[in-house]
Amino acid sequence: MTTKIYKIKGMHCASCASIIEKTLKKTEGVESVEVNYAIETTKINFDKNITNAKVLSDKIEPLGYSLMIDEDKHSRNKVMNNPKDEKLKELKDMKNKLMSVIPLAIISLFIMGWDIFAQLNTVSNMPNIWKEFFHHLLPIFATYTIFVVGKPYLLGVYRFLRYGKANMDTLIGIGTSIAFLYSFIVGAFEESLAPYLNVNQTYFDVTIIVITFITLGKYLEFRSKIKTGDAIEKLLNLQAKTALVIRDKKEVEISINEVIHGDFIIVKPGGIIPVDGIITNGSSFIDEAMITGEPIPVEKKVGDKVVAGTLNTNSSFTFKATKIGSETFLAHIIKMVENAQGSRAPIQALADKISSVFVPVVLVISFLTLVIWLTLGTHYLGFTHALSLGLMSFVGILVIACPCALGLATPTAIIVGVGLGAKEGILIKDAATLEMLHKVDLVVVDKTGTITKGHPELVNFKNYSDTTDENFISIIASLENKSEHPIAHAIMNYSKEKNIKISEISDFENIKGKGLKGKIDGIEYFAGNTKLIEDLNLKFDKDLLEKETSEGKTPIILANKDIVIGFIMVSDAIKPEAKEAVQNLHKIGVKTIMLTGDNKNTAEYIGKIVGVDEVISEVTPEDKLNKIIELQKNGYVVAMTGDGINDAPSLAQADVGIAMGTGTDVAIESAGITLLHGDISKIVKAFNLSKLTMHGIKQNLFWAFIYNIIGIPIAAGILYPIWGITLNPIFAGMAMALSSVSVVGNSLRLKTKKI
């Protein structure tokens, strides 16, 4: 099976999404389909041996939709395109049509208002010459409005009659076209119909104003929807368009699409790094804030990795391209955000079910209402009055009953929430994860790479000699420079950071299982563990070293043949933000457990420092998985945080898996959330983001339902027998426009919130 995401052309309402989904699901070879109205995409899982994108597009084309197929989309050399230009062009076309019809609507409102106020004796009746002029002008306005601006709604009626598929356009099309046809017939056969109908009552103004309001609502909705995708746009804008490469010993500026693996690329100060790679010459400070959220530029030197989209701040350097196009870390982030924004939260299931039956139900209600008015209404009010009220109710129901707000309620909030998370360095894989996170009441954290940095560091030292601290470190670093042990790397990294001199070593020897020895300026030095020092019969503070060792530190003792000069301690240091992160989790009522394969003493010491509720140590990957299952059986909703391959099963089993962005690819793929830069403090931000987004979704659903719950009965005329109140289709059009705009606006409001 192949899973692909395609943009859909022609989809502009929630019921459109339902029609497309049902049609594609019936296609042979298609296993599953998810259509997202908010970002106008469909995620299709299909057997490419049975069907393909062209066949799928052909299936929905008669219904007015098509898949935007880009055959070269998945080329690894290709830079991802920004679709906003096309959206802006479509927005401009909508605006032009809207601007052409607004003056007609204003004139219609003027005529309608004068008529209403005249009936209330507030103003005098319109002069007959004006009335006659507008009597002939309004049909012209209405004809232009319905056949030019309202063309999509007429096509919706046509497709409904031909294929039996009804969407929001169908409702608007039936309502406005019946109002137009009734008015046209009354105007054309005025004398013949005068004995039976009120020929002075036409609905050309309703047709004009309703279509104008619907078009205005769609324009505002479309404009707002473009803003919800700002996160993707900002990520796409991070991509460099060109790269300065070395070809045939010359500097050549080429398109980013022409970069190949192994190219040596020069990045000058202020330049954007075009692809991922490893620095081969020079050094600089790189601003990675745009993809990690970290504001302070990071120093990068020879051998360090650089990623596409980050900014070189102060020095030129050369790097070798290792990942290009869709392989880069930035492309991975963009794809992850796109997939998350296009996914569905479980809470959306209710809205989807309602939207799928909404249009047919509304059609039935509108026709039943018309029939009731023509039967019961005629009995009490007379045919002419009942027909007038029945037509108003019929059109009003069709106009106000818009499922668009319902279809937008969940996805727009998800889009904004996922985008807000990406901006903070929190990558969310799918909407279901974002929804589940706010229910989590227990966070299980791995130690190495999550609570700790995941690599050894020189954390402290003790110099007993008269020599300076710098010289003391220089001696150890000079010896360790000859070693490949991970501890040696920690010491060398420290000496590089402090610019400590490395001396020449003679007579170097690696003493297996104990340490090193070698001569500097003719003096023989030893660096190693307690066994080496004991073999030299030298005295040292065993109690102090045992205490340090019990805290998970590894001692390296420096000595000569006569005395112990001092020692250094190397350990996997605790992340500075770890303690505060655990405290913040406790503040929001979340329990914490540290689950690690490390020894008991080290685990308990670190657990005590950061303040976790429980420490479980010396466990295998299988033990970790079983513990997660056990906690879930005990009623906990569990989030697991880790970074290694050994954490992958647990991350997949947990209700929410949270991977450190500095961890392995396997861990990141197994998790629902990735924290860029491996910053554990972002866990609480992710919790806050989940709660904020879910709160926004619930508010959206309220606004989506309330307009229809209140509006449809009033439009049907339920208040008329009591207070004589009906809902003019014009106000129904306003309410429909406001429902979608209020939902999208509420989602956009989430952008202003801090997490």
Secondary structure, DSSP 8 states (H G I E B T S, - for coil): -EEEEEEEES--SHHHHHHHHHHHHTSTTEEEEEEETTTTEEEEEE-TTT--HHHHHHHHGGGT-EEE--TTTT-TT-----THHHHHHHHHHHHHHHHHHHHHHHHHHHHHHHHHHHHTTSS----HHHHHHHHHHHHHHHHHIIIIITHHHHHHHHHHHHH----HHHHHHHHHHHHHHHHHHHHHTHHHHTTTS-TT---HHHHHHHHHHHHHHHHHHHHHHHHHTHHHHHHHHTS-SEEEEEETTEEEEEEGGG--TT-EEEE-TT-B--SEEEEEEE-EEEE-HHHH---S-EEE-TT-EE-TT-EE-S--EEEEEEE-GGGSHHHHHHHHHHHHHHS--TTHHHHHHHHHHHHHHHHHHHHHHHHHIIIIIHHHH-HHHHHHHHHHHHHHHHHH---HHHHHHHHHHHHHHHHHHHHTTEEES-HHHHHHHTT--EEEE-IIIIIEEEEEEEEEEEE-SSS-HHHHHHHHHHHHTT--SHHHHHHHHHHHHTT------EEEEEETTTEEEEEETTEEEEEE-HHHHHHTT----HHHHHHHHHTT-EEEEEE-SS-EEEEEEEEEEE-TTHHHHHHHHHHTT-EEEEE-SS-HHHHHHHHHHHT-SEEE-S--HHHHHHHHHHHHHTT--EEEEE-SGGGHHHHHHSSEEEEETTS-HHHHHH-SEEEGGG-TTHHHHHHHHHHHHHHHHHHHHHHHHHHHHHHHHHHHTTTHHHH-----HHHHHHHHHHHHHHHHHHHHHGGG---
